[in-house]
Amino acid sequence: MAGRREDLVSSFRLAGAGEARLFGGGLLALVVYALWVGLSGAALTFGADALNVSLSPEPWTGAKTGLVAVALLAWVLVPAAVGARLLVGQLTNESGNIAQQYRYRHPSALLAPPVVLLAVAAVATVALAGPPWPVFAVLVLAALFVLVRTVAYGYRVFSLSAPRALAAAAGLSFLALAVALLTGGAVLAGRRDYLVSVVEGVAGAVGVDGAVWLVDGRVTVAGATLPAAVAAAVTVPVGLSVLYLLVQTLAGVVDRVREPDVPRSELRTGQRYPDFARPTTDRTGAGGPASGSTSTSSPSRPSTGSGSTSGSGSGTGSTSPSASSGSSSSPPDTSPDTADPTETDGVRDSDESDSPTVDTGPGDPELTDDVSNTRVYTPPGDGDDDEDPLSPGADSGDERADAGTDATAGGAAGAGDAAGATADDVCPECGESHDPGAVFCPACGAALE
């Protein structure tokens, strides 16, 4: 419980200070949107005059429908797409992964501040019955805040993490917000009747009668009356967020029952990696990583310094190849997730209890569980030739010569010639042999002197 409480406190602090850039960017976007509507509206007016198209809603013509279509594209569809892209960019880093400040051990803590703000705004709206427009603004802001934290939550969770679906939900939410802003702007500018006439003309041309209600209708909820556009701007982000959270919760329950083994490489950086999804987890213990290691035998390999294989045309001394075997432990779980204090009593926490994953950035790929151990070949003269079984150096030949076996020494000399002579004739960079007295390596071009 202590960890969850800390995440809740941190989540509220994040809303107060850590997300100041996000809120500031939202205010700047509103100002830019207002300027865009004004400038593009003036351009549309100029274009209509150039085409000799009257802007009066009566009588309605096909050319006016075309102008309205251009206005909807410029004022609703494009801003909604751009807003969704900018929101996702604010919540993620340059690698496209969720930003570090949203990587809580308990992702549900992200949802607490917007839910509290939405509840307070809803209570104020109901209590005031006919609230002024600042209350409506706070209500819409709280709904968008719910969407923002839901997008961050969806990036962080393990089960049903669907960034593209959440980006689409953000686009639909900004679509409803754009309609509300246009409607509210027309009301504040005293152009409400003109807007209603234009919408009626478009609705009659395309056969969509419900469009008039969206800009002129009212919605009554718990005794509070809201403009239809404001109600849509609140309902769309909150409704889509609640729908995703419900489906994601069901998916989390299914995953906890199935306990799938998912390699860390299949998850995004910053996405939770719960214990039940780790192949290295000891599920019979307290939910932590398995303490035991699995031993694997390495393939047997003949030792080049223990003898020579007998043959029909070689010397009389013969020894059998010695098989070397070793054990290597299975690679440890390189995920930086640490054990939750609430899991020490043997009870595994829910799908929301995991620590943040450190993002190493695009230039330093994150380590995964799929780690392979690779043996690096060291050229003769660069390492310890006596301990490297792959090194064909002349020491083994000298030892056999000291043993007094001429035939064995001759065999070692032949092997040395086949391998590329002495260590002085081997490039220290790439390990390729070269002619005696060469200044540069013919293989890699490295300087030899």
C-alpha positions, 0 to 999 in steps of 0.5 A: 500500500505504501508504494501505491500511496506514493504513486498517488501523491506523485501523480498529483504533483505531476499534475501541478508541476510536471505537466506545466509544459503540457498545459501551457502548450494547450493554451498556446494551441488554443491561441494559435487555433483562434488565429488560424480560424480568423486568418483562414476565414478571411481567406475564404471570404476573399476567395468567395468574393473572387468566385462571386459566391455570396456568403448569405445562407439564403438561397443555399447553393452547391458552391456554398456547400463546397465552401463549408466543406473547405471550412470544416476541413480547415477548422475541424478535421486538420486541427483535430489530427494535428492536436492528436499528433502533438498530444502523443508527442508530448506524452512520449519521447523521441523514441516513441515510448512513454515519457519517464514521468508517466512510468509509475509502478501502479499505472492506475495512479495516473487516473486519480487527478483527472477523475477528481477534477472532473468530479469537482467540475461536474458537482459545480455544474449541477449545483449552479444549475445554469453555470457560466461559461468558465464552468463549462471550460473547466468541465471540458478541460477536465474531460480532456485531462481524463483522456490525456492520462488515459493515453499515458496509462495505455502506453504504460500497461502490459495488457491491451496496450493500444497506442494507435487506438488511443491516438484515434480516440484523441483525434475524435475528442479534438474533433468534438472540441473543435466543434464546441470551440466554433459554436462557442466562438460564434455565440460570443461573437453574436453570430449564433443565428448565422451559424444555425442558418449555415448548418441548416443549409448544409444539413438540407444539402447532405441530408443530415438533420441532426447537425442542427441540434449539435450547434443549437440543442441543449442537454439536461443532466441531473438538473443542469443544462448544457449546450449540446456542443459542450456536452459532446466535448465532454462525453466523447473523451470521457466515454472513449476513455471509460470504454478503453479502461473497461476493456483493458481491465478485462484483458488484464484479468484474462492475462493474469489467469493465462499467465503468458510467457512474453519475452521482454523484447516484444514489449516497448520500452516503458511498458510494464513487464509483470511477474507472470509474463516473465519466463525467468520468474519462479512462480512457486515462490514469492513472485520474484525472479527465480534464484536457481540457474539452468546449466547447459553443456557447451559443445565438446572441442578438441584441445590443440595443446594436448596431443595430435590425432593419429593417422596413417602417415604421421608419427607414432605418438597419438592422443585422444581429443579431450572433451571440455564441458562447462556450465553457463547460467541462464541470463539474468532478467535485465529489466530494471523492474524491482520487486514490489514491497507488497509482493514480499508476503507471497501474494502477487500484485495485480497487473498494475504493480510494476516499476518503471522501465528505464529508457536508454534512448535510440542510441543505446538499445535496451537489453532484453531477456533474449541474451546470447553469450558469444565467444570472442576470438582473440588473435595470437599475441593479443591475449593469453595464448596458453588459456585460449584453446583457439590460439594456434601459437607456437607454444604448443609446438615448443612443449611437444619438442621439449618432450623429445618426440621429433615426429610430434614436433614436426607435426606441430611445425606443419600445423603452425605453417598452415595456420599462418606462421608465427605471431609476428606475421599475424595482424593484431587488429583482424588476426589475418596473416601477412608477409614478413616485413609488411608495413600494412595489413593486406586484409584490414589496412592496419599499420603493422609497425 
